[in-house]
Structures are given as structure tokens and as C-alpha cells.
Amino acid sequence: MHRRDLLKLLSLSTLAVTAAPLLAACGSGPGGRTPSGGDVELVAADVARSTGDPAAVPSVVAAMHATGGALYGSLAEEPGNLTISPYSVSAALALAANGAKGTTLDQLELVFGGTDIETVNGGLNALTTHLESLAGEVTKSEGTTTELVLDAANALFGQRGFAWGAPFLETLAASYGAGVHVVDWSGATEAARQAVNAWTAEQTRDKIPEILAPDSVGPDTRLVLVNTLYLKAPWDRPFDRGRTKDGAFTLLDDTEVDVPLMTSSDPVGDAYAAGAGWTAARLAYAGGEVAMTIVVPDPGRFEQVEQDVVSGQAGTYLDALRPEQVVVTLPSWTFRSHSPLVGPLRDLGVVVPFTPAADLSAMTGDDTLSIGAVEHEVFIAVDEQGTEATAATAVVAGVTSAPPAYTTLVVDRPFLFVVHDVEHGIPLFLGRVVDPRG
């Protein structure tokens, strides 16, 4: 199958922790498949995966929009195209929060609007259960069936002989389906790094073959935590490739450039909204449960509309959508964003976790740990048949023209987009395209 015939959405996060040798476990349990190509023992708390707390979903989704918007706002100060994955960043920081105490925990909970981590665990778990339920054979609106793949997984890679706090392991098993793959960071760092990369490559279908670069870990590493999210699906109603042609796109400085503009004689959008200074359309993926919503500010209104996203109001655009057949003209685009997030997180008030005063003793009490880096990268490509996108978030902790019957939307100027599920509006991806040329 041609890669452009699919939506491939991938999100992954890593948490690398350096520490000295609390609870040792053995056996097998949650956490995904054991990495191939090596004898890696899987260790997990003997706790069944829960279904989460559906009542907590609205607050967690609202927090994802708020934090995702705030992080987006910090990153948007740099010019150019931009995209982040609020879901990925939230999952990574929730995993870190479960190992934190005191002020460190309080500040990490700011990422979730101050919601306590137990509620966050329940909400994220319910969201993951929901997202995974969307996978499998789905029916397109014209009656044919296709496959939608949607997988989420977490795993820890911990130092052989190392002991971890029992509540920490139990929470990871119950809320995140995570186990600990035992490796030897201190004595065989490269083999341990390769084990993490092999697991990640397997979960991401080789789209991210190396989440840990050679210099990203060392003999003092004691734990690496990886989170992945993978989605692959076609558009429900694809654009007509034969109708794609170059057209004018007006940049923010009013310069016109020629870019490939996709369209179709039939509607590809299934919902529409318009407000003061903006217009939006929703384009569903196969099965109708996951979609991309395009928000197009009126000329001269881009900054004002973008500020709504920065203030966490992207969900209001999704709420405003109403069922309507929409003929959409949309540029194809491909670009990559790499975003260090420590600075933007500090702007949100998450400060102590990045200092020597950090308390991650719920993971282990043997050393003072702090988070050294939070790296986030997203690649996205959109064409007539679908979207291909990958996102990675790493948290590193260490010692220290249409028929008139249809509504039309011509996207010929900078716009914003959200890739989300339809039921809850979970912001899987959030971004802007100011120049489709990349």
C-alpha cells in the first residue's frame, strides 16, 4: 500500500533517569512486546490494567488543550510552520509525575491544570482505552471497508538489580500498562540503548528507529521510560489527485507563492463552522472517529485567531462545528518541528523538576534526580489520500470550485489545524501552516 494512502500518527516519549540502586520484581506483565534481538527480562507489578475513569476525561482533555496551547504559544514566537502533540507531551509528563513528590509533583500537576495525578491517571487511561477501541476494520462513508490502526504502549527499561518503589510500579501497570525491561545501563550502556531503540522501532513500525542517540544516555542512567502512540488511516473521502494543481497561497507578509492545491468535485469535509474572523472545516479519516479540523483566519486576523489556540481555546473551534458537506481546497504540505520544551514548561510554572531541588523519590530514594531535558519532535505530511505524521517527546531526568449546493472553503492563506478524535476532541496534533512549501 502506498504510504500516502494512510494516516500515520505516531507519538512517543522517553524518560531517562540516572540514579543509584528500592523494590525489585520479576516475571512478566504489561508494557508491550519484549524487544526482539536480545534476552531482555520483563518485570512488572502483578496488577491488572484498569479501564480508567471516564469521569476524569473532560478535565484531562481540557488540560491538554490548555497546556498544548501554552506550549504552542511559547514555540510560536519563532517564525515558520509549527506542530506539537499535546497528547504525547501530557502522557510523558504524567509518567514523570507518578515518580514525583512534594513541590516537584505539585508543579508537574500544573501541566494538568492542577488536577491531582491520580485523577490524571484515570483520565489518561480512559482516553487510551477509547483511542484503542477505534482501531480495526472501519467503514468509509461510501460503503467500503478499510483498516485503522491505533496502538498505545509504555515501557520502562531499568537497571539490572535496581529496586523501584512498589506504588510507582503498581501505578504504571494499572494505569499505563507498563512493565520494566531489565537491562544493564552501568555495565553495557550501548546494549541497553539498542534495546530501547529496538522496542521503540517495533512499536512505531520502524518510523522512529532511534529514539535514543548514542550520547543521550550513559553508565549513570538507571531508567528509561518510553511511551508510543501510533495511528494509521486513510481519509474517509480523499481528494481527487487528478484535480490537484498549483495555485496562489498568500503568506503572512502578503507575498504570493505557488503551491500544490488539492480539491475534489465532491465534498471532502463533513462539518463546518464560521465565526468572527475565521472559518473552519472538519475532514474525517476512515471510520469517522478521527479527524483533522482546519481553521482558516480571515486576512489580517491570523494572530488574533492563533491567540485563541495559545489560550487553550482550540477546543471551542471543534465544539462550533456542525454537520455540513464542504468542498475544500487545501494545500499539501510536509514539514518537521523540533522543540525543546524545558523553557516553555518553566514559563508555565514547572520549575523545580528541572533543578537539584527536584524530588523524584517515588521512583527511587537512593539519589537526588531531576529532569534535564524535554525534547519534542513532530513530522507531518498531508496529501490527497491522507496524512503521515510522527511525534516524539523525550523527558530526560538525571542526577542532578464546487457545486453551489455545497459550502466551500478555499485554504489559500496561513491556517491552523488540529488532529483529534471526534467524540472527546483529544488534541493528538496541533499546529499551523504559514508556508506549505515547508
DOTORSE-329971 format. One line per 2 residues: their letters; for each residue x, y, z of C-alpha. Coordinates in Angstrom, 2 decimals. Layout:
<sites>
A> X:Y:Z; ...
</sites>
This chain:
<sites>
MH> 0.00:0.00:0.00; 1.35:3.46:-0.93
RR> 2.44:5.43:2.12; 0.31:8.39:1.03
DL> -2.82:6.28:1.22; -2.57:6.22:5.00
LK> -2.72:8.46:8.00; 0.20:7.50:10.20
LL> 0.20:9.30:13.52; 2.94:8.41:15.94
SL> 3.68:9.86:19.32; 6.36:8.69:21.66
ST> 8.04:9.85:24.82; 11.08:8.79:26.76
LA> 12.01:9.42:30.37; 15.63:8.64:31.16
VT> 16.62:8.60:34.81; 20.03:8.27:36.40
AA> 20.19:7.06:40.00; 21.82:4.67:42.39
PL> 20.41:1.33:43.46; 14.24:0.22:46.29
LA> 11.50:-2.92:45.25; 12.72:-5.50:42.77
AC> 10.16:-7.53:40.84; 10.32:-10.41:38.45
GS> 8.17:-12.17:35.90; 6.07:-10.78:33.09
GP> 3.26:-8.33:32.75; 2.15:-5.24:30.85
GG> 4.28:-2.97:28.76; 4.05:-4.21:25.19
RT> 6.16:-6.73:23.37; 9.62:-7.62:24.69
PS> 12.28:-6.15:22.39; 13.43:-8.58:19.74
GG> 17.07:-9.38:19.20; 18.05:-9.78:22.84
DV> 17.31:-11.60:26.07; 15.56:-8.83:27.99
EL> 13.62:-9.87:31.08; 10.26:-8.18:31.56
VA> 9.47:-7.10:35.12; 6.09:-5.71:36.18
AD> 3.87:-5.30:39.20; 1.26:-8.05:39.40
VA> -1.59:-5.60:38.85; -4.19:-5.81:36.09
RS> -4.65:-2.90:33.71; -7.68:-0.83:34.72
TG> -10.15:0.73:32.29; -9.58:4.20:33.71
DP> -12.05:6.80:34.90; -14.32:8.20:32.15
AA> -15.50:10.94:34.53; -11.96:12.35:34.51
VP> -11.74:12.56:30.71; -13.17:16.11:30.25
SV> -10.73:17.68:32.72; -7.75:15.86:31.18
VA> -8.75:16.84:27.62; -9.26:20.46:28.73
AM> -5.81:20.41:30.33; -4.29:19.03:27.12
HA> -5.77:21.93:25.18; -4.63:24.45:27.80
TG> -1.09:23.15:28.17; -0.74:22.31:24.50
GA> -1.84:25.83:23.62; 0.52:27.42:26.12
LY> 3.49:25.39:24.88; 2.49:26.13:21.32
GS> 2.41:29.84:22.19; 5.96:29.79:23.54
LA> 7.19:27.95:20.46; 5.15:30.12:18.06
EE> 7.35:33.09:18.85; 9.76:31.63:16.30
PG> 8.63:32.13:12.70; 7.57:29.33:10.39
NL> 5.44:26.21:10.40; 4.89:24.52:13.75
TI> 3.26:21.43:15.18; 3.23:19.71:18.57
SP> 1.43:16.74:20.10; -0.37:17.81:23.31
YS> -1.34:14.17:23.93; 2.27:12.97:23.75
VS> 3.62:15.75:25.96; 0.86:15.14:28.54
AA> 1.46:11.39:28.64; 5.21:11.84:29.08
LA> 4.86:14.33:31.92; 2.15:12.25:33.64
LA> 4.53:9.31:33.73; 7.18:11.54:35.27
AN> 4.68:12.97:37.78; 3.95:9.49:39.12
GA> 7.55:9.34:40.30; 7.48:12.76:41.95
KG> 6.64:14.07:45.40; 6.13:17.41:47.14
TT> 6.65:20.60:45.20; 8.00:18.65:42.24
LD> 4.70:16.79:41.95; 2.67:19.98:42.55
QL> 4.42:21.72:39.66; 4.16:18.77:37.28
EL> 0.41:18.71:38.07; 0.26:22.27:36.71
VF> 0.51:20.64:33.29; -2.96:19.23:34.03
GG> -4.45:22.43:35.39; -3.66:21.43:38.96
TD> -5.64:18.18:38.72; -4.18:15.58:41.07
IE> -2.11:12.86:39.41; -4.48:10.05:40.49
TV> -7.32:11.72:38.56; -4.98:12.32:35.63
NG> -4.02:8.64:35.62; -7.67:7.63:35.45
GL> -8.47:10.11:32.72; -5.46:9.27:30.54
NA> -6.14:5.56:30.95; -9.76:6.01:29.87
LT> -8.63:8.10:26.90; -6.16:5.42:25.86
TH> -8.87:2.76:26.14; -11.13:4.92:23.99
LE> -8.48:5.54:21.34; -7.60:1.86:21.11
SL> -11.30:1.00:20.70; -11.30:2.97:17.45
AG> -8.85:0.56:15.83; -9.71:-2.30:13.49
EV> -11.88:-2.62:10.41; -13.82:0.58:9.72
TK> -16.36:1.54:7.07; -15.91:4.61:4.90
SE> -18.88:6.81:4.12; -19.17:5.38:0.59
GT> -19.54:1.87:1.98; -16.14:0.24:1.50
TT> -14.14:-1.06:4.44; -10.54:-0.39:5.34
EL> -8.25:-0.80:8.33; -7.49:1.75:11.02
VL> -4.51:1.00:13.24; -4.23:2.76:16.59
DA> -1.85:1.47:19.27; -0.57:2.99:22.51
AN> 2.20:1.44:24.63; 4.53:2.29:27.50
AL> 7.63:0.54:28.78; 10.40:1.13:31.29
FG> 13.98:-0.01:30.84; 15.56:-0.26:34.29
QR> 18.98:-1.13:35.67; 19.50:-4.81:36.42
GF> 19.42:-5.35:40.19; 17.88:-1.96:40.75
AW> 14.87:-1.59:43.05; 11.88:0.65:42.38
GA> 9.09:1.91:44.63; 6.18:-0.56:44.75
PF> 3.44:2.13:44.38; 5.26:3.54:41.36
LE> 5.38:0.15:39.62; 1.78:-0.63:40.53
TL> 0.51:2.66:39.13; 2.44:2.18:35.91
AA> 0.96:-1.30:35.50; -2.62:-0.35:36.38
SY> -2.88:2.99:34.55; -0.33:2.76:31.77
GA> 0.12:-0.96:31.11; 3.85:-0.53:31.64
GV> 6.44:-3.04:32.74; 10.18:-2.78:33.32
HV> 12.57:-4.36:30.84; 15.73:-5.19:32.81
VD> 18.96:-4.01:31.16; 22.46:-3.14:32.33
WS> 22.87:0.60:31.92; 26.02:0.78:34.04
GA> 27.90:-2.15:32.51; 26.53:-2.40:28.98
TE> 25.16:1.03:28.12; 25.20:0.54:24.36
AA> 23.33:-2.77:24.53; 20.72:-1.16:26.79
RQ> 20.35:1.78:24.42; 19.88:-0.59:21.49
AV> 17.21:-2.48:23.47; 15.23:0.74:23.95
NA> 15.61:1.65:20.29; 14.56:-1.85:19.17
WT> 11.38:-1.71:21.26; 10.60:1.78:20.00
AE> 11.18:0.80:16.38; 8.86:-2.18:16.77
QT> 6.07:-0.13:18.35; 6.39:2.61:15.72
RD> 6.65:0.25:12.74; 10.23:1.45:12.17
KI> 9.15:5.07:11.74; 11.41:6.11:14.63
PE> 14.28:3.59:14.68; 16.45:5.52:17.16
IL> 14.79:7.49:19.92; 18.00:7.44:21.98
AP> 21.09:8.81:20.27; 24.49:7.43:21.36
DS> 25.26:10.43:23.59; 21.80:10.64:25.16
VG> 22.45:8.03:27.87; 25.47:6.88:29.85
PD> 26.70:4.49:32.53; 24.90:6.53:35.21
TR> 21.49:6.04:33.55; 19.19:3.89:35.64
LV> 15.81:4.08:33.92; 14.40:4.99:30.53
LV> 10.63:5.20:30.09; 9.14:5.12:26.61
NT> 5.58:5.98:25.51; 4.34:5.43:21.95
LY> 1.13:6.24:20.09; 0.63:5.01:16.52
LK> -2.27:5.76:14.20; -2.57:4.78:10.53
AP> -5.69:5.50:8.45; -6.81:6.96:5.10
WD> -9.08:9.94:4.60; -12.74:8.97:4.69
RP> -13.23:10.95:1.46; -9.92:11.55:-0.33
FD> -9.14:14.46:-2.58; -9.15:13.89:-6.33
RG> -5.47:13.60:-7.19; -6.19:14.43:-10.81
RT> -7.58:17.83:-9.82; -4.51:18.96:-7.84
KD> -2.81:21.93:-9.46; -0.56:24.79:-8.49
GA> -2.31:27.85:-7.14; -1.57:31.04:-5.24
FT> -1.05:30.94:-1.46; -0.69:34.27:0.35
LL> 1.91:34.27:3.13; 1.68:36.34:6.31
DD> 3.72:39.14:4.70; 1.24:39.23:1.76
TE> 3.72:37.60:-0.60; 2.08:35.17:-3.02
VD> 3.70:31.81:-3.73; 2.56:28.91:-5.90
VP> 1.84:25.66:-4.06; 0.00:22.43:-4.95
LM> -3.68:22.91:-4.06; -5.77:19.76:-3.59
TS> -9.50:19.68:-4.23; -12.32:17.41:-5.36
SD> -15.57:17.77:-7.23; -17.33:16.19:-4.24
PV> -17.20:17.30:-0.61; -14.32:16.01:1.49
GD> -15.35:17.88:4.64; -18.20:16.69:6.85
AY> -18.58:19.65:9.24; -18.28:23.42:9.05
AA> -18.16:26.47:11.30; -17.60:30.20:10.91
GA> -17.09:32.95:13.45; -15.75:36.46:13.84
GW> -12.63:36.44:11.70; -12.35:32.73:10.93
TA> -13.77:29.74:9.07; -13.28:26.04:9.85
AR> -13.94:22.66:8.26; -13.50:19.10:9.54
LA> -12.03:16.38:7.34; -12.71:12.91:8.71
YA> -10.43:9.91:8.44; -11.79:6.45:7.65
GG> -14.49:5.39:10.09; -15.37:8.96:11.01
EV> -13.99:8.75:14.57; -10.72:10.64:13.99
AM> -10.43:13.86:12.01; -8.37:16.90:11.10
TI> -10.02:20.26:11.63; -8.68:23.18:9.58
VV> -9.16:26.70:11.00; -8.59:29.48:8.46
PD> -8.33:33.03:9.84; -9.62:35.87:7.68
PG> -6.96:38.09:6.07; -5.22:40.11:8.78
RF> -6.71:38.02:11.60; -4.15:35.20:11.91
EQ> -2.52:36.47:15.11; -5.86:37.02:16.83
VE> -7.15:33.55:15.99; -3.84:31.93:16.90
QD> -4.05:33.63:20.29; -7.26:31.66:20.94
VV> -5.26:28.46:20.46; -2.48:29.77:22.72
SG> -5.06:30.46:25.44; -6.25:26.84:25.27
QA> -9.38:27.54:23.22; -8.70:25.21:20.26
GT> -11.49:23.00:21.61; -14.01:25.80:21.09
YL> -13.45:25.60:17.34; -14.12:21.87:17.46
DA> -17.28:22.46:19.51; -18.53:25.02:16.98
LR> -18.52:22.54:14.07; -21.89:21.47:12.69
PE> -22.55:18.69:10.15; -22.31:20.10:6.65
QV> -20.94:18.94:3.31; -17.88:21.04:2.45
VV> -15.82:21.18:-0.74; -12.33:22.02:0.50
TL> -9.35:23.32:-1.46; -6.28:22.66:0.67
PS> -2.53:22.78:0.09; -0.49:19.64:0.52
WT> 2.37:20.12:2.97; 5.32:18.42:4.60
FR> 7.47:19.74:7.43; 9.19:18.82:10.68
SH> 9.25:20.67:14.03; 11.83:20.04:16.75
SP> 11.08:21.81:20.02; 12.98:21.78:23.33
LV> 10.28:22.23:25.98; 12.11:22.98:29.24
GP> 11.87:26.75:28.65; 8.15:26.72:27.75
LR> 7.40:24.46:30.73; 9.24:26.83:33.04
DL> 7.01:29.60:31.68; 4.03:27.52:32.88
GV> 5.48:27.41:36.41; 7.08:23.96:36.14
VV> 10.47:24.95:37.54; 11.55:22.74:40.46
PF> 11.58:19.45:38.48; 14.50:20.86:36.43
TP> 16.59:21.84:39.46; 18.65:19.95:42.08
AA> 15.73:20.53:44.46; 13.57:18.12:42.43
DL> 12.03:15.20:44.34; 11.56:12.10:42.17
SA> 11.89:9.79:45.14; 8.66:7.94:44.34
MT> 10.78:6.24:41.68; 13.72:5.61:43.94
GD> 15.02:7.16:47.15; 18.70:6.45:46.60
DT> 19.67:9.59:44.67; 18.50:13.11:44.02
LS> 17.09:13.12:40.49; 15.99:15.99:38.29
IG> 14.67:16.33:34.76; 17.39:17.58:32.45
AV> 15.60:17.92:29.13; 12.24:17.62:27.43
EH> 12.61:17.26:23.67; 9.67:17.14:21.27
EV> 9.72:16.45:17.54; 6.91:16.11:15.01
FI> 6.95:15.27:11.30; 3.77:15.69:9.28
AV> 2.95:15.22:5.59; -0.52:15.78:4.10
DE> -1.61:14.90:0.57; -4.70:13.82:-1.41
QG> -5.08:10.41:0.20; -4.26:11.15:3.83
TE> -1.68:12.26:6.34; 1.57:10.83:7.61
AT> 2.80:12.22:10.91; 5.24:11.25:13.63
AA> 5.78:12.87:17.01; 8.36:12.20:19.70
TA> 8.61:13.64:23.19; 11.67:12.83:25.32
VV> 11.84:13.66:29.03; 15.36:13.06:30.32
AG> 15.99:13.03:34.05; 19.33:12.55:35.70
VT> 21.31:13.17:38.80; 21.19:16.45:39.10
SA> -14.60:25.30:-7.15; -17.59:23.38:-6.19
PP> -21.26:22.80:-6.99; -23.31:25.68:-5.49
AY> -25.26:23.26:-3.27; -22.14:22.74:-1.15
TT> -20.31:25.02:1.25; -16.80:25.75:0.00
LV> -13.59:26.56:1.84; -10.51:27.61:-0.12
VD> -7.43:27.47:2.11; -5.11:29.86:0.29
RP> -3.56:31.63:3.28; -1.95:30.62:6.61
FL> -4.10:28.31:8.75; -4.17:26.23:11.91
FV> -5.02:22.55:12.29; -5.95:20.05:15.00
VH> -5.82:16.26:14.56; -8.29:14.89:17.11
DV> -10.78:12.19:17.94; -14.36:13.24:17.22
EH> -16.04:12.20:20.49; -13.78:13.97:23.01
GI> -11.68:16.34:20.91; -8.41:14.89:22.20
PL> -5.68:17.09:20.65; -3.36:14.49:19.17
FL> -1.65:17.11:16.99; -1.91:20.88:16.99
GR> -0.16:23.17:14.54; -0.02:25.94:11.99
VV> 0.95:26.08:8.34; 2.20:29.52:7.34
DP> 4.09:28.27:4.28; 3.07:24.93:2.72
RG> 6.43:24.77:0.96; 7.94:23.70:4.29
</sites>
